[in-house]
Amino acid sequence: MMSDEKTQGIGFFEKYLTVWVLLCMAAGILISKFLPVIPAFLEKLQYAQQNIPIAILIWIMIYPMMLKINFQSIKNVGKHPLGILISSGSSWVIKPFLMLGLATLFLKIVFSAFIPADLAQNFVTGAVLLGTAPCTAMVFVWSNLAKGDPAHTLVQVSVNDLLILVLFVPLVSFLLGVNNVQIPWNTLVFSVVLFVVVPLVGGAVTRVTMIKKMGETAFNEKFVSKFDNVTTLGLLLTLIIIFSFQGNILLEKPLYVLMIAVPLILQNLISSTFTYLLCKWTKQPHNIAAPASLIAASDFFELSVAVAISLFGPNSPVVLACTVGVLTEVPVMLMLVRIITKTKDWYYKGWHSKPAVNN
């Protein structure tokens, strides 16, 4: 009886996830307005441009997916190298140029009557910084929600981490004509260690230990399932904190925020859709197409904000544009997760059979 109630409760919770997201966004804005001491205190808890409370919540969200990684299955990732190539190509060859084009079109042309030319250029710069750095940490969360293959997601994220080291600076310099771009190495290294290495090791140790105690079947069906709601709860708490940090921007400069959000959201949607359709056309399994398309859509906003601050200062409009990406990405990525999961049957339409690796 309790199990049935729990299942129904989870179903109800997930069914109205959009409502909870909107409520959490509103709660964050209200906290920033009426209880500013709370975000002021939380904002001080930082290291290497990473907010510690948010970092802990992201770790909590990532950990359940790391539990699902069977390290013996990583060797099977090589059976679908095209998924990694598609994801990397979308992230590094298409998305940065798409972001530059969309930001220029909307911020310097379509909205020119509302944004002064010099300010529009600053906003474009921030958008390009945001679009050039592919996401690492939160992709694990999105992939988990979309039933993506955990091992494949890990490999894709690791490839992007390596590519950031060699492609981020030259791409930003080329797109913006800026020659003094420097990677904040402490931010990059700390992000990789905190959001990939630590939860990966923690998940691996837990998996090996618990399988020895209870067996693999019981581990997957009883232990891992206990964490089903952890990711969602962590996500909602993260939203409250993020919007409490940025609520003053939304209240003081709502028009600028809305205009900057247009190209950022379009970039998320177009990049994800293109990658998803390309994976379908090349007959990649759905659980590989899901993380590939989500990686292509998302941005490494911690890195982009850190670079923007180091280049232009904390009060620059460039930083504001990067910050808007923080506000828009979570709701947009949740929408993409829902679209990807809802279109799974359509994705396989026309295939003779579904691949065995599919979830």
MIKESE-262659 format. One record per residue (C-alpha): residue in three letters; residue number from 1; z, x, y; chain. Coordinates in Angstrom, 2 decimals, padded with zeros to 5 digits, always signed. Each point is the difference from the previous one (the first is absolute). Layout:
BEGIN
ATOM rest  nr      up    east   north kette
ATOM  ALA NUM       Z       X       Y     A
...
% end
This chain:
BEGIN
ATOM rest  nr      up    east   north kette
ATOM  MET   1 +000.00 +000.00 +000.00     A
ATOM  MET   2 +000.93 +002.76 +002.42     A
ATOM  SER   3 -003.16 +001.88 -000.89     A
ATOM  ASP   4 -002.13 -003.08 +000.81     A
ATOM  GLU   5 +001.74 -000.48 +003.33     A
ATOM  LYS   6 -000.49 +003.62 +000.85     A
ATOM  THR   7 -003.70 -000.20 -000.82     A
ATOM  GLN   8 -000.40 -003.09 +002.13     A
ATOM  GLY   9 +001.91 +001.65 +002.82     A
ATOM  ILE  10 -002.24 +003.05 -000.07     A
ATOM  GLY  11 -003.07 -002.23 -000.05     A
ATOM  PHE  12 +001.21 -001.95 +003.00     A
ATOM  PHE  13 +000.88 +003.23 +001.83     A
ATOM  GLU  14 -003.42 +001.56 -000.63     A
ATOM  LYS  15 -001.85 -003.24 +000.73     A
ATOM  TYR  16 +001.39 -000.13 +003.52     A
ATOM  LEU  17 +000.00 +003.75 +000.63     A
ATOM  THR  18 -002.09 -000.47 +003.15     A
ATOM  VAL  19 +002.73 -002.22 +001.43     A
ATOM  TRP  20 +002.68 +002.59 -000.73     A
ATOM  VAL  21 -002.15 +002.70 +001.60     A
ATOM  LEU  22 -000.44 -002.05 +003.18     A
ATOM  LEU  23 +003.74 -000.79 +000.09     A
ATOM  CYS  24 +000.87 +003.68 -000.38     A
ATOM  MET  25 -002.43 +000.97 +002.77     A
ATOM  ALA  26 +001.58 -002.62 +002.26     A
ATOM  ALA  27 +003.49 +001.18 -000.97     A
ATOM  GLY  28 -000.89 +003.57 +000.92     A
ATOM  ILE  29 -001.31 -001.04 +003.41     A
ATOM  LEU  30 +003.11 -002.12 +000.67     A
ATOM  ILE  31 +002.26 +002.90 -000.97     A
ATOM  SER  32 -001.84 +002.32 +002.40     A
ATOM  LYS  33 +000.45 -002.57 +002.78     A
ATOM  PHE  34 +003.59 -001.16 -000.50     A
ATOM  LEU  35 +001.59 +002.80 -002.08     A
ATOM  PRO  36 -001.75 +003.14 +001.27     A
ATOM  VAL  37 +002.96 +002.18 -001.00     A
ATOM  ILE  38 -000.99 -000.39 -003.67     A
ATOM  PRO  39 -003.57 +001.40 +000.23     A
ATOM  ALA  40 +001.21 +002.59 +002.53     A
ATOM  PHE  41 +002.46 +001.32 -002.58     A
ATOM  LEU  42 -002.46 -000.14 -002.92     A
ATOM  GLU  43 -002.73 +001.77 +002.00     A
ATOM  LYS  44 +002.27 +003.01 +000.44     A
ATOM  LEU  45 +000.12 +000.54 -003.77     A
ATOM  GLN  46 -003.15 +002.11 -000.24     A
ATOM  TYR  47 -001.25 +003.21 -001.51     A
ATOM  ALA  48 -003.55 +001.40 +000.31     A
ATOM  GLN  49 -001.17 -003.22 +001.73     A
ATOM  GLN  50 +001.25 -001.99 -003.00     A
ATOM  ASN  51 +002.55 -002.73 +000.55     A
ATOM  ILE  52 +002.63 +000.45 -002.70     A
ATOM  PRO  53 +000.88 -003.71 -000.58     A
ATOM  ILE  54 -003.70 -000.89 -000.33     A
ATOM  ALA  55 -000.56 +003.03 -002.23     A
ATOM  ILE  56 +002.79 -001.16 -002.32     A
ATOM  LEU  57 -001.48 -003.50 -000.17     A
ATOM  ILE  58 -003.45 +001.40 -000.75     A
ATOM  TRP  59 +001.51 +002.12 -002.76     A
ATOM  ILE  60 +001.67 -003.09 -001.43     A
ATOM  MET  61 -003.38 -001.77 +000.06     A
ATOM  ILE  62 -001.83 +002.90 -001.65     A
ATOM  TYR  63 +002.55 +000.75 -002.73     A
ATOM  PRO  64 -000.78 -003.08 -002.15     A
ATOM  MET  65 -003.67 +001.00 -000.21     A
ATOM  MET  66 +000.91 +003.55 -000.98     A
ATOM  LEU  67 +001.96 -001.46 -002.92     A
ATOM  LYS  68 -003.27 -001.42 -001.34     A
ATOM  ILE  69 -001.85 +003.33 -000.08     A
ATOM  ASN  70 -000.57 +001.19 -003.54     A
ATOM  PHE  71 -000.77 +003.67 +000.60     A
ATOM  GLN  72 -002.02 +000.19 -003.18     A
ATOM  SER  73 -002.36 -002.54 +001.59     A
ATOM  ILE  74 -000.75 +002.30 +002.96     A
ATOM  LYS  75 -002.46 +001.87 -002.22     A
ATOM  ASN  76 -001.93 -003.28 -000.30     A
ATOM  VAL  77 -000.59 -000.05 +003.76     A
ATOM  GLY  78 -002.85 +002.43 -000.58     A
ATOM  LYS  79 -001.87 -002.76 -001.82     A
ATOM  HIS  80 -000.55 -001.72 +003.36     A
ATOM  PRO  81 -000.67 +002.83 +002.50     A
ATOM  LEU  82 -002.32 -002.23 +002.00     A
ATOM  GLY  83 +002.98 -002.10 +001.13     A
ATOM  ILE  84 +001.56 +003.08 +001.59     A
ATOM  LEU  85 -003.31 +001.06 +001.55     A
ATOM  ILE  86 -000.55 -003.47 +001.48     A
ATOM  SER  87 +003.52 -000.12 +001.42     A
ATOM  SER  88 -000.22 +003.52 +001.48     A
ATOM  GLY  89 -003.46 -000.62 +001.41     A
ATOM  SER  90 +001.05 -003.24 +001.65     A
ATOM  SER  91 +003.13 +001.61 +001.44     A
ATOM  TRP  92 -001.62 +003.13 +001.40     A
ATOM  VAL  93 -003.72 -000.67 +000.47     A
ATOM  ILE  94 -000.09 -003.65 +001.05     A
ATOM  LYS  95 +003.33 -001.11 +001.45     A
ATOM  PRO  96 +000.43 +002.57 +002.83     A
ATOM  PHE  97 -003.50 -000.67 +001.36     A
ATOM  LEU  98 +000.44 -003.75 -000.46     A
ATOM  MET  99 +003.24 +000.11 +001.98     A
ATOM  LEU 100 -001.64 +001.99 +002.81     A
ATOM  GLY 101 -002.85 -002.49 +000.16     A
ATOM  LEU 102 +002.17 -003.12 -000.07     A
ATOM  ALA 103 +002.54 +001.37 +002.49     A
ATOM  THR 104 -002.75 +001.05 +002.41     A
ATOM  LEU 105 -001.78 -003.34 -000.32     A
ATOM  PHE 106 +003.02 -002.19 +000.63     A
ATOM  LEU 107 +002.27 +002.08 +002.23     A
ATOM  LYS 108 -002.68 +001.54 +002.25     A
ATOM  ILE 109 -002.66 -002.74 -000.01     A
ATOM  VAL 110 +001.15 -003.44 -001.15     A
ATOM  PHE 111 +003.41 +000.22 +001.71     A
ATOM  SER 112 -001.17 +002.14 +002.95     A
ATOM  ALA 113 +000.91 -002.74 +002.47     A
ATOM  PHE 114 +003.63 +000.20 -001.09     A
ATOM  ILE 115 +000.52 +003.71 -000.71     A
ATOM  PRO 116 -000.67 +002.79 +002.56     A
ATOM  ALA 117 -002.49 +002.61 -001.27     A
ATOM  ASP 118 +002.48 +002.91 -000.17     A
ATOM  LEU 119 +002.57 -002.14 -001.80     A
ATOM  ALA 120 -002.66 -001.25 -002.43     A
ATOM  GLN 121 -000.90 +003.59 -000.89     A
ATOM  ASN 122 +003.65 +000.73 -000.77     A
ATOM  PHE 123 +000.16 -003.06 -002.24     A
ATOM  VAL 124 -003.17 +001.12 -001.82     A
ATOM  THR 125 +001.54 +003.44 -000.53     A
ATOM  GLY 126 +003.10 -001.55 -001.56     A
ATOM  ALA 127 -002.10 -002.25 -002.23     A
ATOM  VAL 128 -002.03 +002.97 -001.26     A
ATOM  LEU 129 +003.14 +002.01 -000.75     A
ATOM  LEU 130 +001.25 -002.99 -001.96     A
ATOM  GLY 131 -003.24 -000.56 -001.89     A
ATOM  THR 132 -000.53 +003.63 -000.97     A
ATOM  ALA 133 +003.21 +000.38 -002.00     A
ATOM  PRO 134 -000.04 -001.96 -003.29     A
ATOM  CYS 135 +003.28 -001.52 -001.11     A
ATOM  THR 136 +002.17 +001.59 -002.65     A
ATOM  ALA 137 +003.42 -001.61 -000.47     A
ATOM  MET 138 -000.64 -003.71 +000.49     A
ATOM  VAL 139 -003.07 +000.04 -002.26     A
ATOM  PHE 140 +002.38 +000.12 -002.97     A
ATOM  VAL 141 +001.53 -003.25 +001.26     A
ATOM  TRP 142 -003.34 -001.74 +000.56     A
ATOM  SER 143 -001.40 +001.19 -003.32     A
ATOM  ASN 144 +003.09 -001.21 -001.83     A
ATOM  LEU 145 -000.30 -003.45 +001.59     A
ATOM  ALA 146 -003.72 -000.14 -000.89     A
ATOM  LYS 147 +000.63 +001.08 -003.63     A
ATOM  GLY 148 -001.78 +003.30 +000.51     A
ATOM  ASP 149 +000.12 +002.74 -002.61     A
ATOM  PRO 150 +003.07 +002.15 +000.86     A
ATOM  ALA 151 -001.35 +003.28 -001.41     A
ATOM  HIS 152 -003.32 -000.42 +001.77     A
ATOM  THR 153 +001.76 -000.86 +003.25     A
ATOM  LEU 154 +002.08 +003.17 -000.27     A
ATOM  VAL 155 -003.09 +002.16 -000.50     A
ATOM  GLN 156 -001.87 -001.66 +002.87     A
ATOM  VAL 157 +002.94 +000.50 +002.36     A
ATOM  SER 158 +000.37 +003.63 -001.09     A
ATOM  VAL 159 -003.69 +000.65 +000.70     A
ATOM  ASN 160 +000.37 -001.46 +003.49     A
ATOM  ASP 161 +003.08 +002.13 +000.65     A
ATOM  LEU 162 -002.06 +003.10 -000.77     A
ATOM  LEU 163 -002.99 -001.17 +002.05     A
ATOM  ILE 164 +002.21 -000.60 +003.04     A
ATOM  LEU 165 +000.74 +003.72 +000.04     A
ATOM  VAL 166 -003.65 +000.98 +000.40     A
ATOM  LEU 167 -001.76 -003.01 +001.58     A
ATOM  PHE 168 +002.36 -001.62 +002.50     A
ATOM  VAL 169 -000.17 +002.63 +002.76     A
ATOM  PRO 170 -003.78 +000.62 -000.04     A
ATOM  LEU 171 -000.77 -003.74 -000.18     A
ATOM  VAL 172 +002.29 -000.89 +002.92     A
ATOM  SER 173 -001.35 +002.94 +002.01     A
ATOM  PHE 174 -003.60 -001.09 -000.68     A
ATOM  LEU 175 +000.53 -003.71 +000.72     A
ATOM  LEU 176 +002.06 +000.46 +003.16     A
ATOM  GLY 177 -001.23 +003.34 +001.29     A
ATOM  VAL 178 +003.57 +001.28 -000.04     A
ATOM  ASN 179 +000.42 +003.65 -000.91     A
ATOM  ASN 180 +003.77 +000.42 -000.01     A
ATOM  VAL 181 +000.84 -002.35 -002.87     A
ATOM  GLN 182 +002.86 +001.29 -002.11     A
ATOM  ILE 183 +001.41 -001.57 -003.14     A
ATOM  PRO 184 +003.78 -000.55 +000.27     A
ATOM  TRP 185 +000.67 +001.69 -003.34     A
ATOM  ASN 186 +003.63 -001.07 -000.18     A
ATOM  THR 187 -001.07 -003.67 +000.22     A
ATOM  LEU 188 -002.74 +000.42 -002.60     A
ATOM  VAL 189 +002.07 +002.00 -002.49     A
ATOM  PHE 190 +003.06 -002.21 +000.42     A
ATOM  SER 191 -002.13 -003.13 -000.57     A
ATOM  VAL 192 -001.54 +001.36 -003.19     A
ATOM  VAL 193 +003.33 +001.18 -001.39     A
ATOM  LEU 194 +001.90 -003.16 +000.94     A
ATOM  PHE 195 -002.61 -002.60 -000.91     A
ATOM  VAL 196 -001.76 +001.63 -002.95     A
ATOM  VAL 197 +002.03 +002.80 -001.59     A
ATOM  VAL 198 +003.52 -001.49 +000.18     A
ATOM  PRO 199 -000.82 -003.51 -001.30     A
ATOM  LEU 200 -002.39 +001.50 -002.55     A
ATOM  VAL 201 +002.70 +002.27 -001.45     A
ATOM  GLY 202 +002.59 -002.78 +000.22     A
ATOM  GLY 203 -002.28 -002.44 -001.77     A
ATOM  ALA 204 -000.95 +002.52 -002.69     A
ATOM  VAL 205 +003.62 +000.92 -000.76     A
ATOM  THR 206 +001.01 -003.67 -000.13     A
ATOM  ARG 207 -002.95 -000.89 -002.23     A
ATOM  VAL 208 +000.64 +002.77 -002.52     A
ATOM  THR 209 +003.75 -000.66 -000.07     A
ATOM  MET 210 -000.23 -003.78 -000.37     A
ATOM  ILE 211 -002.80 +000.06 -002.60     A
ATOM  LYS 212 +002.15 +002.28 -002.17     A
ATOM  LYS 213 +002.86 -002.52 +000.29     A
ATOM  MET 214 -001.82 -003.31 -000.37     A
ATOM  GLY 215 -003.57 +000.66 -001.12     A
ATOM  GLU 216 -003.23 -000.33 +001.98     A
ATOM  THR 217 -000.52 -003.73 -000.57     A
ATOM  ALA 218 +003.50 -000.96 +001.15     A
ATOM  PHE 219 -000.30 +002.43 +002.91     A
ATOM  ASN 220 -003.20 -001.66 +001.26     A
ATOM  GLU 221 +001.05 -003.59 -000.64     A
ATOM  LYS 222 +003.69 +000.09 +000.92     A
ATOM  PHE 223 +000.77 +003.04 +002.16     A
ATOM  VAL 224 -003.11 +000.30 +002.18     A
ATOM  SER 225 -000.19 -003.76 +000.53     A
ATOM  LYS 226 +003.41 +000.12 +001.71     A
ATOM  PHE 227 -001.69 +001.75 +002.93     A
ATOM  ASP 228 -002.68 -002.67 +000.55     A
ATOM  ASN 229 +001.64 -001.32 +003.18     A
ATOM  VAL 230 +001.19 +003.37 +001.30     A
ATOM  THR 231 -003.39 +000.93 +001.46     A
ATOM  THR 232 -000.34 -003.30 +001.85     A
ATOM  LEU 233 +003.53 +000.07 +001.37     A
ATOM  GLY 234 -000.43 +003.60 +001.15     A
ATOM  LEU 235 -003.25 -000.97 +001.69     A
ATOM  LEU 236 +001.59 -002.87 +001.90     A
ATOM  LEU 237 +002.90 +002.16 +001.18     A
ATOM  THR 238 -002.50 +002.64 +001.11     A
ATOM  LEU 239 -001.85 -002.61 +002.04     A
ATOM  ILE 240 +003.20 -001.05 +001.77     A
ATOM  ILE 241 +000.76 +003.61 +000.97     A
ATOM  ILE 242 -003.57 +000.81 +001.11     A
ATOM  PHE 243 -000.26 -003.07 +002.19     A
ATOM  SER 244 +003.46 +000.58 +001.44     A
ATOM  PHE 245 -001.18 +003.49 +001.02     A
ATOM  GLN 246 -003.24 -001.27 +001.57     A
ATOM  GLY 247 +001.08 -003.43 +001.19     A
ATOM  ASN 248 +000.22 +001.15 +003.63     A
ATOM  ILE 249 -003.64 +001.09 -000.08     A
ATOM  LEU 250 -001.07 -003.38 -001.32     A
ATOM  LEU 251 +002.01 -001.78 +002.70     A
ATOM  GLU 252 -000.94 +002.28 +002.92     A
ATOM  LYS 253 -003.68 +000.70 -000.80     A
ATOM  PRO 254 -001.15 -002.82 -002.28     A
ATOM  LEU 255 -003.60 -000.04 +001.26     A
ATOM  TYR 256 -000.53 +003.74 -000.56     A
ATOM  VAL 257 +001.58 -000.26 -003.43     A
ATOM  LEU 258 -002.27 -002.89 -000.99     A
ATOM  MET 259 -003.14 +001.76 +001.25     A
ATOM  ILE 260 +000.84 +003.28 -001.74     A
ATOM  ALA 261 +000.75 -001.93 -003.18     A
ATOM  VAL 262 -003.54 -001.41 -000.24     A
ATOM  PRO 263 -001.86 +003.22 -000.99     A
ATOM  LEU 264 +002.94 +001.19 -002.11     A
ATOM  ILE 265 +000.05 -003.18 -002.08     A
ATOM  LEU 266 -003.78 -000.09 -000.31     A
ATOM  GLN 267 +000.04 +003.58 -001.25     A
ATOM  ASN 268 +002.55 -000.91 -002.67     A
ATOM  LEU 269 -002.03 -003.00 -001.13     A
ATOM  ILE 270 -003.44 +001.64 +000.03     A
ATOM  SER 271 +001.13 +003.21 -001.72     A
ATOM  SER 272 +001.81 -001.89 -002.73     A
ATOM  THR 273 -002.84 -002.47 -000.58     A
ATOM  PHE 274 -002.65 +002.73 -000.14     A
ATOM  THR 275 +001.99 +002.05 -002.50     A
ATOM  TYR 276 +000.87 -003.04 -002.12     A
ATOM  LEU 277 -003.64 -001.10 -000.21     A
ATOM  LEU 278 -001.16 +003.55 -000.73     A
ATOM  CYS 279 +002.50 +000.21 -002.86     A
ATOM  LYS 280 -001.26 -003.34 -001.33     A
ATOM  TRP 281 -003.63 +001.15 +000.26     A
ATOM  THR 282 +000.79 +003.22 -001.87     A
ATOM  LYS 283 +002.08 -001.96 -002.55     A
ATOM  GLN 284 +003.35 +001.66 +000.58     A
ATOM  PRO 285 +002.93 -001.82 -001.68     A
ATOM  HIS 286 +001.83 -002.37 +002.34     A
ATOM  ASN 287 +003.25 +001.97 -000.26     A
ATOM  ILE 288 -001.89 +003.03 +001.36     A
ATOM  ALA 289 -001.95 -001.95 +002.62     A
ATOM  ALA 290 +003.27 -001.44 +001.36     A
ATOM  PRO 291 +001.66 +003.29 +001.02     A
ATOM  ALA 292 -003.36 +001.49 +001.04     A
ATOM  SER 293 -000.71 -002.81 +002.47     A
ATOM  LEU 294 +003.58 -000.08 +001.28     A
ATOM  ILE 295 +000.05 +003.76 +000.57     A
ATOM  ALA 296 -003.29 -000.30 +001.88     A
ATOM  ALA 297 +001.49 -002.64 +002.29     A
ATOM  SER 298 +003.42 +001.45 +000.79     A
ATOM  ASP 299 +001.06 +002.71 +002.44     A
ATOM  PHE 300 +002.58 +002.79 +000.04     A
ATOM  PHE 301 +001.60 -001.24 +003.23     A
ATOM  GLU 302 +002.95 +002.43 -000.15     A
ATOM  LEU 303 -002.43 +002.94 +000.15     A
ATOM  SER 304 -002.17 -001.55 +002.71     A
ATOM  VAL 305 +003.00 -000.81 +002.20     A
ATOM  ALA 306 +001.37 +003.53 -000.44     A
ATOM  VAL 307 -003.34 +001.57 +000.95     A
ATOM  ALA 308 -000.38 -002.36 +002.97     A
ATOM  ILE 309 +003.44 +000.93 +001.31     A
ATOM  SER 310 -000.60 +003.73 -000.46     A
ATOM  LEU 311 -003.37 -000.16 +001.80     A
ATOM  PHE 312 +000.57 -002.56 +002.74     A
ATOM  GLY 313 +003.76 -000.58 +000.32     A
ATOM  PRO 314 +002.24 -002.87 -001.15     A
ATOM  ASN 315 -000.82 -002.32 +002.92     A
ATOM  SER 316 -003.79 +000.32 -000.28     A
ATOM  PRO 317 -002.19 -003.09 -000.55     A
ATOM  VAL 318 -001.38 +001.92 -002.99     A
ATOM  VAL 319 +003.37 -000.38 -001.68     A
ATOM  LEU 320 +000.01 -003.71 +000.85     A
ATOM  ALA 321 -003.30 -000.47 -001.85     A
ATOM  CYS 322 +001.38 +001.79 -003.06     A
ATOM  THR 323 +003.13 -002.14 +000.17     A
ATOM  VAL 324 -002.02 -003.21 -000.04     A
ATOM  GLY 325 -001.32 +001.18 -003.35     A
ATOM  VAL 326 +003.56 -000.02 -001.28     A
ATOM  LEU 327 +000.33 -003.66 +001.03     A
ATOM  THR 328 -003.30 -001.23 -001.43     A
ATOM  GLU 329 -000.30 +001.92 -003.23     A
ATOM  VAL 330 +002.72 -001.62 -002.12     A
ATOM  PRO 331 -001.07 -003.63 +000.58     A
ATOM  VAL 332 -003.69 +000.92 -000.42     A
ATOM  MET 333 +000.60 +001.99 -003.17     A
ATOM  LEU 334 +002.02 -002.87 -001.47     A
ATOM  MET 335 -002.96 -002.28 +000.68     A
ATOM  LEU 336 -002.36 +002.49 -001.70     A
ATOM  VAL 337 +002.32 +000.22 -003.00     A
ATOM  ARG 338 -000.13 -003.76 -000.34     A
ATOM  ILE 339 -003.81 -000.06 +000.29     A
ATOM  ILE 340 -000.40 +002.76 -002.59     A
ATOM  THR 341 +002.31 -001.68 -002.51     A
ATOM  LYS 342 -001.52 -003.45 +000.55     A
ATOM  THR 343 -003.58 +001.26 -000.50     A
ATOM  LYS 344 +000.62 +001.79 -003.29     A
ATOM  ASP 345 -001.96 -002.55 -002.04     A
ATOM  TRP 346 -002.86 +000.08 +002.52     A
ATOM  TYR 347 +000.05 +003.81 -000.13     A
ATOM  TYR 348 -000.83 -000.05 -003.73     A
ATOM  LYS 349 -002.58 -002.77 +000.33     A
ATOM  GLY 350 -003.25 +001.19 -001.59     A
ATOM  TRP 351 +001.67 +002.67 -002.12     A
ATOM  HIS 352 -000.59 -000.21 -003.74     A
ATOM  SER 353 +003.65 +000.86 -000.63     A
ATOM  LYS 354 +003.07 +001.14 +001.89     A
ATOM  PRO 355 +000.93 +003.68 -000.49     A
ATOM  ALA 356 +002.92 +000.72 -002.29     A
ATOM  VAL 357 +001.95 +001.84 +002.74     A
ATOM  ASN 358 +000.18 -003.06 +002.18     A
ATOM  ASN 359 +003.38 -001.59 +000.62     A
% end
